Amino acid sequence: MNDDASPMRDERDLFHARYAREMGPLPTNPVIDAMLAHRSCRAFKPDALPAGALESIVAAAQSAATSSNMQGWSVVAVESAERRKKLFALADGQTQILEAPLTLCFVADLSRLARVADAIPHPREGLDYFESFLVAAIDSALAAQNACLAAESMGLGTCYLGVLRYKPEEIGALLDLPPMAVVTFGLSIGWPDETRPTFIKPRLAQSSVLHRETYDKAQALAPVADYETALDAFNKRARNGQPLWGLRSASRVATPESLNGRQHLMATLRRMGFALK
Ligand SMILES: Cc1cc2nc3c(=O)[nH]c(=O)nc-3n(C[C@H](O)[C@H](O)[C@H](O)COP(=O)(O)O)c2cc1C
């Protein structure tokens, strides 16, 4: 466990910060360092992004692997103050949308492939299956994480926005999405406000998530108690007053209503053109 109270200790040793414990020497490089240094940023300065930053970030996003090269995702960049306000109003009061100069809305997008097939013309019944929706959702996530890392490598802060799935139809209308396209999540991007700093949030010990050859059910659970202690110390340092990890995580899935509207997602997606057979 981390018994070193110095905050600087964390920032100097990224593996230590990520696990709130000694990890021993591990191979690293600037790319891995950038990944290890990730922390969500929810407080932004109003300053504009550098010229070309959006296009560079999207090039990084498009460089992610994509299932069968179908590229079943799109992204809508929301920069205008007016549309950011409308997005904010649909997104459970997440002020980072108002503060950050850019919010990327990642879209699981089967509409383009549907239109490509129709133009040939060619059958496309496979798009009506859950597998095709999953492929598009996975593609959007892989692209988004590349975008996130690219932005952070420029010194920008980022925050994912799963709240954009609270009201997918309204968000779709705001962005003028076609049928068979839905926002999977957003990513707010801007210059971090250093007066409201963020820290590297510890994760579960590797022994909880890394299984060798077969899944070890006991080991998946064993590190949780230590993790709760470490995360509780982090939360006190970050002054965010959160309950213990297990309780907080369980409360996010306690009832259908805990999903904040997302419990209706299957029916909503069907209305948005995904048959999900
Ligand atoms: C798909 C996804 C959706 C998220 N949605 C939100 C959100 O709506 N609002 C928010 O403040 N953070 C959101 N987050 C950020 C997580 O809360 C955050 O990544 C997690 O607490 C770990 O903290 P860290 O990113 O600082 O390491 C989301 C993260 C992911 C991956």
The ligand as an SDF file (V2000), in Angstrom:
LIG
                    3D

 31 33  0  0  0  0  0  0  0  0999 V2000
  -17.4880    5.5920  -21.3200 C   0  0  0  0  0  0  0  0  0  0  0  0
  -17.2420    6.5520  -20.1810 C   0  0  0  0  0  0  0  0  0  0  0  0
  -18.2320    7.4170  -19.7710 C   0  0  0  0  0  0  0  0  0  0  0  0
  -17.9900    8.3640  -18.7760 C   0  0  0  0  0  0  0  0  0  0  0  0
  -18.9620    9.2590  -18.4490 N   0  0  0  0  0  0  0  0  0  0  0  0
  -18.6850   10.2580  -17.5900 C   0  0  0  0  0  0  0  0  0  0  0  0
  -19.6560   11.2770  -17.3540 C   0  0  0  0  0  0  0  0  0  0  0  0
  -20.7460   11.2670  -17.9020 O   0  0  0  0  0  0  0  0  0  0  0  0
  -19.3110   12.2820  -16.5150 N   0  0  0  0  0  0  0  0  0  0  0  0
  -18.0940   12.3390  -15.8960 C   0  0  0  0  0  0  0  0  0  0  0  0
  -17.8550   13.2910  -15.1550 O   0  0  0  0  0  0  0  0  0  0  0  0
  -17.1620   11.3680  -16.0910 N   0  0  0  0  0  0  0  0  0  0  0  0
  -17.4290   10.3470  -16.9300 C   0  0  0  0  0  0  0  0  0  0  0  0
  -16.4820    9.3800  -17.1800 N   0  0  0  0  0  0  0  0  0  0  0  0
  -15.1820    9.4470  -16.5150 C   0  0  0  0  0  0  0  0  0  0  0  0
  -15.0300    8.3880  -15.4390 C   0  0  0  0  0  0  0  0  0  0  0  0
  -15.7990    8.7360  -14.3230 O   0  0  0  0  0  0  0  0  0  0  0  0
  -13.5480    8.3030  -15.0760 C   0  0  0  0  0  0  0  0  0  0  0  0
  -12.8300    7.8770  -16.2140 O   0  0  0  0  0  0  0  0  0  0  0  0
  -13.2950    7.3190  -13.9290 C   0  0  0  0  0  0  0  0  0  0  0  0
  -13.8530    7.8080  -12.7330 O   0  0  0  0  0  0  0  0  0  0  0  0
  -11.8100    7.1060  -13.6970 C   0  0  0  0  0  0  0  0  0  0  0  0
  -11.1820    8.3530  -13.4170 O   0  0  0  0  0  0  0  0  0  0  0  0
   -9.9920    8.9120  -14.3130 P   0  0  0  0  0  0  0  0  0  0  0  0
  -10.4980    9.0110  -15.7250 O   0  0  0  0  0  0  0  0  0  0  0  0
   -9.6440   10.2670  -13.7410 O   0  0  0  0  0  0  0  0  0  0  0  0
   -8.8660    7.9490  -14.1880 O   0  0  0  0  0  0  0  0  0  0  0  0
  -16.7140    8.4030  -18.1380 C   0  0  0  0  0  0  0  0  0  0  0  0
  -15.7310    7.4970  -18.5340 C   0  0  0  0  0  0  0  0  0  0  0  0
  -15.9770    6.5960  -19.5390 C   0  0  0  0  0  0  0  0  0  0  0  0
  -14.8820    5.6460  -19.9750 C   0  0  0  0  0  0  0  0  0  0  0  0
  1  2  1  0
  2  3  1  0
  2 30  2  0
  3  4  2  0
  4  5  1  0
  4 28  1  0
  5  6  2  0
  6  7  1  0
  6 13  1  0
  7  8  2  0
  7  9  1  0
  9 10  1  0
 10 11  2  0
 10 12  1  0
 12 13  2  0
 13 14  1  0
 14 15  1  0
 14 28  1  0
 15 16  1  0
 16 17  1  0
 16 18  1  0
 18 19  1  0
 18 20  1  0
 20 21  1  0
 20 22  1  0
 22 23  1  0
 23 24  1  0
 24 25  2  0
 24 26  1  0
 24 27  1  0
 28 29  2  0
 29 30  1  0
 30 31  1  0
M  END
$$$$
